[in-house]
Amino acid sequence: MLEKAIEIVDMAMKSGADEVEAYISSSRETTIRVRHSDVEVFTTAITKGLGIRVFLGKKLGYAFTSDLTESVLRKTVQEAIENAGVSAEDRFNGLPDKFATLVEARQELGIYHPELLTTPTERKLDFALSLEESALKFDPLIESCEEVVYADEERTTALANSKGFSGQTKSTSCY
């Protein structure tokens, strides 16, 4: 993904942009919704997309796509450039000059836990159902739960810009 983000930055620069930032994200997520001891919703989804910010002088253009085929990526770059062309100037538009500090400060954030990916589906379902049961048993005044939700996600994100910054990170989350 990082190589593709760098490629998009180069493509936009060759197409006339003064500054460019490309963001690519891919995720896999699971959502379980429980109500009255029944699983009402169980979804899994894989999402991906590219966002590109283009600067023409102090004009900003943005475009996004979830189709990462080469022809659509080229079209998305052109749309961002066209959007910048019709935007009003803002003297604050542009990429930061100092990325070295950010790169030097980058460290392992501890936000990726691969064991989450190996949790069996049955365990996730049992967790959501037992959470509702525990809430109802907590106090006799609690008569029902409007909704209980279990969700988890694995995400990979890549960012590159025309000032030399590039980086990629993986993260997991669960709630």
N, C-alpha and C positions, 0 to 999 in steps of 0.2 A: 504493500500500500504506500509506503513512504516513497518508493521509486516513482509510483504513479503521480503522487502529489508534486514531486519535483518536476516531472515531465509536464504537468499541467502549468506550473509556474513558467517553465521555459516556453511552452506554447503561447501563453498569454503575452509574455514579453516580446516574442517574435511577431505577435499580431498587433503590437503598438502600445501596449500598456506601459505606464511608467513604473508602477509598483504592483505586486500581486501577492496574494495569500491564498493558498489552497488547503482545504480541510477535507479529509476523507475519513469516514467512520463506517464501521461494520459491527453489527451486534447480533447476538442470539439471546432471546429472552423467553421466559416462561411466566405465565400468569395463571393463578388458580383463585377463583372466587367461590366461597362457600356461604350458604345461607340455609338455616334450619336443617343442618346435618346433611345437606345435599351439595354436591359439586355443581354449581350453576354454570360456571365458565372454566374451561381449561384450554388455554391457547399457548402455542409456541410460535415464535416469529423470528425470521432472519431479516434484518434490515441493513441497507447500505446506502451510502450517498456521498456526494461531493458538493461542497459549497466553495465558491470562489469569489473573492473580493478583488476588484480591479480598480486601480487609481489612474486617472488621466489628469495629471496635474493635481489639483485639489478636489476633483470630482470623483465620487465613489459609485461604482456599479457592483451589483451582486447578482449571482444566479446559482441555482441549485438543481441537481438532478439525482435521481435514484437509479438511473440507467448508466452503467459505467462502460458501455461499448464506445469504441473509439470515435465513431461518427457523432454520437450524442455528446461526448465530451468536447469535441471541437465546436459543436453548436453551442454548448453551454458557455464555453470561453467567449465566443463571439457575442452571445447575449449579455454577458457581464460587461464586455467592452461597450456595447451599444447602450446599455443602461447607464454606464458612467458618462457617456457622451451627452445624454439628455438630463443629467442630474445637475443640481445647483452646486456651485463651488462652496466649500467650507474650509476655512483656513486651518482647521484642526485635522482634516483628513490626511491620512498617510500612515505608513508603518513606522513604528518606533525606530530610532537610529541605533539604540543599544540592545543588541541581542546577546552579546558576549556574556553579560552579567547573568542573564537567564540561563544560558547554556552552562556556565560555570557553576551555578547554584543548583542545577538539576541533580536530583538524587533519587535513589530508590524510594518510592513513596509507600510501598507496602499496601497497594490497593488492588493487587491481583492475587487471587487465591484459587488455584486450579482445582482444589478438592471440591469446591462448589459444583464443578462441572460433572463430578462423578456421583453426586447424590442421586440415588434412584428415584424415578418418578413416584413410585408407591410411597416412599418416605416423605416426599413433598406433599402428597395428598393427605397422608396420615397427620402430618404436622398441621396443615390448615384445619382439618377436621377436629383435631384435639385442641387446637387453640380456641375454637368456638366453644367446645365443650367446657374447657377450663374457665372461660369468661362467664358462662352461664352458671357454673357451680360456685363461682367466687362469692356471690352474694344473692340471697333469695329475692332481693328486689330487682335483680337483673332478669328480665323475662325473655329477652331476645337480643340477638345481635343483628344490626342492620346488614352487616356484611363483614366477612373475614377475607383478607387477601394475602396470598403468598405470591411473591414475585422475585425472580432472580434474572441476572443479566451478565453476559460476558461481552465486553466491548474492546475493540481495537481502534485507535484513533491516530491518524498521521497528520502532521501540519508541516507545511513548507512555505517559505516566502522568498521574494526576490532580493532580500537583504542578506541572504545566506543562512537563515535559520532553517533547520529541519529536525524533526524529531517524531518518534512514534512511541505510544504507550499502550499497555493493556490494563484493563481493570475488570473487576467483578463487583457486583452489588447484589444484595438480597434484603428484602424487607417483608 
